[in-house]
Amino acid sequence: MKAVSSNLLKYQFYIIKHLTVLMAQRRDYNIMVKKDGKFYVGYCIEIPQAKGQGNTKSEAIDDTKKAIKLCLSYLADKKRKSAYKLVTVSV
């Protein structure tokens, strides 16, 4: 019985930890859209690597939102794999 409750506690901690991460990731991002030739290009100001493009402003924004999600997923995965090396600071 003790092993079951220990595993249950670990599982609950895992769920709480990951829900906290998901909730923390939900925030607003600024996308700058400009026309570049025939296309519109979107740039995320907070995540410079997140860029998108489209035939319309709306398509560029949607594509940039997908890029933001992809970048956040990559960063979360990288953080999870190297958590023992991380130091968190406030500025």
Contacts in CASP RR format, 6 or more apart in sequence:
PFRMAT RR
TARGET T0000
AUTHOR 0000-0000-0000
METHOD contacts of the structure
MODEL  1
MKAVSSNLLKYQFYIIKHLTVLMAQRRDYNIMVKKDGKFYVGYCIEIPQA
KGQGNTKSEAIDDTKKAIKLCLSYLADKKRKSAYKLVTVSV
21 76 0 8 1.000
25 72 0 8 1.000
25 76 0 8 1.000
29 44 0 8 1.000
29 45 0 8 1.000
29 46 0 8 1.000
29 47 0 8 1.000
29 50 0 8 1.000
29 68 0 8 1.000
30 44 0 8 1.000
30 45 0 8 1.000
30 46 0 8 1.000
31 42 0 8 1.000
31 43 0 8 1.000
31 44 0 8 1.000
31 45 0 8 1.000
31 61 0 8 1.000
31 64 0 8 1.000
31 65 0 8 1.000
32 42 0 8 1.000
32 43 0 8 1.000
32 45 0 8 1.000
33 40 0 8 1.000
33 41 0 8 1.000
33 42 0 8 1.000
33 43 0 8 1.000
33 57 0 8 1.000
33 60 0 8 1.000
33 61 0 8 1.000
33 64 0 8 1.000
34 40 0 8 1.000
34 41 0 8 1.000
34 42 0 8 1.000
34 43 0 8 1.000
35 41 0 8 1.000
36 53 0 8 1.000
38 55 0 8 1.000
39 53 0 8 1.000
39 54 0 8 1.000
39 55 0 8 1.000
39 60 0 8 1.000
40 53 0 8 1.000
40 54 0 8 1.000
40 55 0 8 1.000
40 56 0 8 1.000
40 57 0 8 1.000
40 59 0 8 1.000
40 60 0 8 1.000
41 51 0 8 1.000
41 52 0 8 1.000
41 53 0 8 1.000
41 54 0 8 1.000
41 60 0 8 1.000
42 51 0 8 1.000
42 52 0 8 1.000
42 53 0 8 1.000
42 60 0 8 1.000
42 61 0 8 1.000
42 63 0 8 1.000
42 64 0 8 1.000
43 50 0 8 1.000
43 51 0 8 1.000
43 52 0 8 1.000
43 64 0 8 1.000
44 50 0 8 1.000
44 51 0 8 1.000
44 64 0 8 1.000
44 67 0 8 1.000
44 68 0 8 1.000
44 71 0 8 1.000
47 68 0 8 1.000
47 71 0 8 1.000
47 72 0 8 1.000
49 67 0 8 1.000
49 71 0 8 1.000
50 64 0 8 1.000
50 67 0 8 1.000
50 68 0 8 1.000
50 70 0 8 1.000
50 71 0 8 1.000
51 64 0 8 1.000
51 67 0 8 1.000
52 60 0 8 1.000
52 63 0 8 1.000
52 64 0 8 1.000
52 66 0 8 1.000
52 67 0 8 1.000
53 59 0 8 1.000
53 60 0 8 1.000
53 63 0 8 1.000
54 60 0 8 1.000
54 63 0 8 1.000
79 86 0 8 1.000
END
